[in-house]
Amino acid sequence: MQLNVARLIAVTVLAFGLHIAHAASVNGVAITDAQITTVLQQSGLPDTPQARNVITQQLIARELFRQEAVRDKGLESRPDVQQALRDAKVQVLTQAWLKDHIKPAPVTDAQVRERYDTIVASLGEKEYKARLIEVADPAAADAALTRIKSGEDFAKVAQAVSLAPSKASGGAIGWVSFKLPVQEGQTQNLPLPIAQAIVSLPAGAVSAEPVAWNNRSFLVKVDEARPTQVPAYDTVKPGIQQALQAQALERATAALVIQLLAKATISQ
């Protein structure tokens, strides 16, 4: 059975009822303020005496576990432990190498503003809060539609039968907006037939027939429709910046893979 070490540490801390303010020593091994500060920053918790106390207790418990593990001389000779150590070493080395060699281009404020302006320019006069059910074929779509027409909640049916990632949220895809007439490439990453179905429905309505796309069948519902509300730039700037940084990282990673493949000898 694999143990959740973090949970075990927390339980152990509570069991011992440790109350340490800032730093400690465990059987002569120091736990420094610098260690506590590092963990605090990684956790995202506010720097308060209470937070430092909790982290110190966790570090004490972790050090106790470490010391006991070191005393168990048979552990390192176990095949499963040896393999785990090898895997951990490879993982650490790989991550360190990638950090040194993947250098994504920095994202500038001008790029963030340009993306924001592009998104705003793509919005239509109305926005729609929609839900989707994705199923494998028209027969499954017809069966789901029959359930909805008989009075079952669209969200419940979505949770039961949908194949889309939005299944867990009852098919909800949030607010979307399109310029009319809806055109390919201006659908906020939705398939064109689905975007067209969304704008054709009044609030509260479900598509009368399944929508076909990419060998799948979809049912569409519009929960609400309203005039488009454009978010302020400062409100969405962090999210846009993060998305652009992720794209830059993906491009840099792909470029590195291509570079390595060009030098490698690969047989399958």
C-alpha positions as CSV (number, residue, x, y, z in Angstrom):
1,M,0.0,0.0,0.0
2,Q,1.4,3.4,-1.0
3,L,1.3,5.9,1.8
4,N,0.4,9.6,1.4
5,V,3.5,11.0,3.3
6,A,2.1,14.5,3.5
7,R,-1.1,13.3,5.2
8,L,0.9,11.0,7.4
9,I,3.1,13.9,8.5
10,A,0.0,16.0,9.3
11,V,-1.5,13.2,11.3
12,T,1.7,12.7,13.2
13,V,2.1,16.4,14.0
14,L,-1.4,16.4,15.4
15,A,-0.7,13.3,17.4
16,F,2.4,14.7,19.0
17,G,0.8,18.2,19.5
18,L,4.1,20.0,18.7
19,H,4.2,23.7,19.2
20,I,7.3,25.2,17.7
21,A,7.4,28.9,16.7
22,H,10.1,29.3,14.1
23,A,13.0,26.8,14.1
24,A,14.0,23.6,15.8
25,S,16.5,20.8,16.2
26,V,15.6,17.1,15.8
27,N,18.1,14.8,17.5
28,G,20.8,17.4,16.6
29,V,19.7,18.0,13.0
30,A,18.7,21.7,12.6
31,I,15.6,22.9,10.9
32,T,16.4,26.4,9.9
33,D,14.3,29.5,9.3
34,A,15.5,29.4,5.6
35,Q,13.9,25.9,5.2
36,I,10.7,27.1,6.7
37,T,10.6,30.2,4.5
38,T,11.2,28.1,1.4
39,V,8.3,25.7,2.2
40,L,6.1,28.7,3.1
41,Q,6.8,30.3,-0.3
42,Q,6.1,27.1,-2.1
43,S,2.8,26.5,-0.3
44,G,1.5,30.0,-1.1
45,L,0.4,30.5,2.5
46,P,0.6,33.9,4.1
47,D,3.7,34.5,6.2
48,T,2.2,34.3,9.7
49,P,3.4,32.8,13.0
50,Q,0.6,30.3,12.7
51,A,1.7,29.2,9.2
52,R,5.3,29.0,10.3
53,N,4.4,26.9,13.2
54,V,2.5,24.4,11.1
55,I,5.3,24.1,8.6
56,T,7.9,23.7,11.3
57,Q,5.8,20.9,12.8
58,Q,5.6,19.2,9.4
59,L,9.4,19.5,8.9
60,I,10.0,18.0,12.3
61,A,7.8,15.0,11.5
62,R,9.5,14.6,8.1
63,E,12.9,14.7,9.8
64,L,11.8,12.1,12.3
65,F,10.7,9.8,9.5
66,R,13.9,10.4,7.6
67,Q,16.1,9.5,10.6
68,E,14.1,6.3,11.2
69,A,14.4,5.3,7.5
70,V,18.2,5.9,7.6
71,R,18.5,3.6,10.7
72,D,16.7,0.8,8.8
73,K,19.8,-0.6,7.1
74,G,17.9,-3.1,5.1
75,L,15.8,-0.6,3.2
76,E,18.5,0.5,0.6
77,S,19.2,-3.1,-0.4
78,R,15.5,-3.9,-1.2
79,P,15.0,-4.2,-5.0
80,D,11.9,-2.0,-5.0
81,V,13.7,0.8,-3.1
82,Q,16.7,0.5,-5.4
83,Q,14.5,0.9,-8.4
84,A,12.7,3.9,-6.9
85,L,16.0,5.6,-6.1
86,R,17.2,5.1,-9.7
87,D,13.9,6.4,-11.0
88,A,14.1,9.4,-8.7
89,K,17.6,10.2,-9.8
90,V,16.6,10.0,-13.5
91,Q,13.7,12.3,-12.9
92,V,15.7,14.9,-11.0
93,L,18.5,14.9,-13.6
94,T,16.0,15.1,-16.5
95,Q,14.1,18.0,-14.9
96,A,17.3,19.8,-14.2
97,W,18.5,19.3,-17.8
98,L,15.2,20.5,-19.2
99,K,15.2,23.6,-17.0
100,D,18.7,24.5,-18.4
101,H,17.9,23.8,-22.0
102,I,14.2,24.8,-22.6
103,K,14.2,28.6,-23.0
104,P,10.8,29.8,-24.0
105,A,10.7,33.3,-25.5
106,P,9.5,35.9,-22.9
107,V,5.9,37.1,-23.2
108,T,5.7,40.9,-23.5
109,D,2.9,43.2,-22.3
110,A,2.4,44.1,-26.0
111,Q,1.7,40.5,-26.9
112,V,-0.8,40.2,-24.0
113,R,-2.6,43.4,-25.1
114,E,-2.6,42.2,-28.7
115,R,-4.2,38.9,-27.7
116,Y,-6.8,40.7,-25.6
117,D,-7.7,43.0,-28.4
118,T,-8.0,40.0,-30.8
119,I,-10.3,38.2,-28.4
120,V,-12.5,41.3,-27.9
121,A,-12.7,41.9,-31.6
122,S,-14.0,38.3,-32.1
123,L,-16.9,38.7,-29.8
124,G,-20.4,39.2,-31.0
125,E,-23.2,41.4,-29.6
126,K,-24.6,38.5,-27.5
127,E,-23.0,35.8,-25.4
128,Y,-24.5,32.4,-24.5
129,K,-24.1,30.2,-21.5
130,A,-24.3,26.8,-23.0
131,R,-24.1,23.1,-22.3
132,L,-23.1,20.1,-24.5
133,I,-23.7,16.4,-24.5
134,E,-21.3,14.4,-26.7
135,V,-22.1,10.8,-27.6
136,A,-20.7,8.3,-30.1
137,D,-23.5,8.1,-32.6
138,P,-27.0,9.4,-33.6
139,A,-28.7,6.5,-31.8
140,A,-27.1,7.5,-28.5
141,A,-28.0,11.1,-29.1
142,D,-31.6,10.2,-29.9
143,A,-31.8,8.2,-26.7
144,A,-30.4,11.1,-24.6
145,L,-32.7,13.6,-26.3
146,T,-35.7,11.3,-25.5
147,R,-34.7,11.4,-21.8
148,I,-34.5,15.2,-21.9
149,K,-37.8,15.6,-23.6
150,S,-39.4,13.3,-21.0
151,G,-38.4,15.7,-18.3
152,E,-34.9,14.7,-17.2
153,D,-32.5,17.5,-16.5
154,F,-30.0,18.2,-19.3
155,A,-27.1,18.4,-16.8
156,K,-28.0,15.1,-15.3
157,V,-28.2,13.4,-18.6
158,A,-24.9,14.9,-19.6
159,Q,-23.3,13.6,-16.4
160,A,-24.7,10.1,-17.2
161,V,-23.8,9.7,-20.9
162,S,-21.6,12.5,-22.3
163,L,-18.2,11.7,-23.6
164,A,-17.0,15.3,-23.4
165,P,-14.6,16.7,-20.7
166,S,-17.5,18.9,-19.5
167,K,-19.4,15.8,-18.4
168,A,-18.5,16.3,-14.7
169,S,-20.0,19.8,-14.8
170,G,-23.2,18.7,-16.5
171,G,-22.0,19.7,-19.9
172,A,-21.4,23.3,-19.0
173,I,-18.9,25.1,-21.3
174,G,-19.4,28.6,-19.8
175,W,-20.1,31.8,-21.7
176,V,-19.2,32.0,-25.4
177,S,-19.8,34.7,-27.9
178,F,-19.5,34.8,-31.7
179,K,-19.8,37.4,-34.5
180,L,-22.7,36.6,-36.8
181,P,-22.9,34.9,-39.1
182,V,-20.6,32.4,-37.3
183,Q,-17.6,31.6,-39.4
184,E,-14.9,28.9,-39.2
185,G,-12.0,30.0,-37.0
186,Q,-14.1,32.5,-35.0
187,T,-15.9,30.1,-32.8
188,Q,-13.8,30.2,-29.5
189,N,-12.4,26.7,-30.3
190,L,-15.9,25.2,-30.7
191,P,-16.7,23.2,-33.8
192,L,-18.5,25.4,-36.3
193,P,-21.8,23.3,-36.3
194,I,-22.0,23.5,-32.5
195,A,-21.4,27.3,-32.5
196,Q,-24.1,27.7,-35.2
197,A,-26.5,25.6,-33.1
198,I,-25.8,27.7,-30.0
199,V,-26.7,31.0,-31.7
200,S,-29.9,29.6,-33.2
201,L,-31.4,28.6,-29.8
202,P,-33.3,30.9,-27.4
203,A,-32.5,30.8,-23.7
204,G,-33.6,27.5,-22.1
205,A,-33.9,25.6,-25.3
206,V,-32.3,22.3,-26.4
207,S,-31.4,21.5,-30.0
208,A,-34.3,19.7,-31.6
209,E,-32.0,17.3,-33.4
210,P,-28.5,16.0,-32.7
211,V,-25.6,18.0,-34.2
212,A,-23.1,15.9,-36.2
213,W,-19.4,16.7,-36.2
214,N,-16.2,14.6,-36.5
215,N,-18.1,11.3,-36.4
216,R,-19.7,12.2,-33.1
217,S,-23.2,13.5,-32.2
218,F,-24.0,16.4,-29.9
219,L,-26.9,17.9,-28.1
220,V,-26.8,21.6,-27.3
221,K,-28.6,23.6,-24.7
222,V,-28.5,27.4,-24.0
223,D,-29.1,28.2,-20.4
224,E,-28.9,31.9,-20.7
225,A,-28.3,34.6,-23.3
226,R,-27.4,38.3,-22.7
227,P,-25.5,41.2,-24.2
228,T,-21.8,40.5,-24.3
229,Q,-20.0,41.7,-21.2
230,V,-16.4,42.5,-22.1
231,P,-14.0,42.0,-19.2
232,A,-11.6,44.7,-18.3
233,Y,-8.0,44.2,-19.6
234,D,-6.5,44.2,-16.1
235,T,-9.0,41.5,-15.0
236,V,-8.0,39.0,-17.6
237,K,-4.4,40.0,-18.2
238,P,-2.9,37.3,-15.8
239,G,-4.9,34.6,-17.5
240,I,-3.9,35.6,-21.0
241,Q,-0.3,36.0,-20.0
242,Q,-0.3,32.5,-18.5
243,A,-1.8,31.0,-21.6
244,L,0.8,32.7,-23.8
245,Q,3.6,31.6,-21.6
246,A,2.3,28.0,-21.8
247,Q,2.2,28.3,-25.6
248,A,5.8,29.7,-25.6
249,L,6.9,26.8,-23.4
250,E,5.2,24.3,-25.7
251,R,6.9,25.8,-28.8
252,A,10.3,25.7,-27.1
253,T,9.8,22.1,-26.0
254,A,8.8,21.1,-29.5
255,A,11.8,22.8,-31.0
256,L,14.1,21.0,-28.6
257,V,12.5,17.6,-29.4
258,I,13.0,18.3,-33.2
259,Q,16.6,19.2,-32.5
260,L,17.3,16.1,-30.5
261,L,15.5,13.8,-33.1
262,A,17.7,15.2,-35.8
263,K,20.8,14.0,-34.0
264,A,19.4,10.7,-32.7
265,T,19.4,7.2,-34.2
266,I,16.0,5.7,-33.5
267,S,14.8,2.2,-34.5
268,Q,11.4,0.8,-33.9
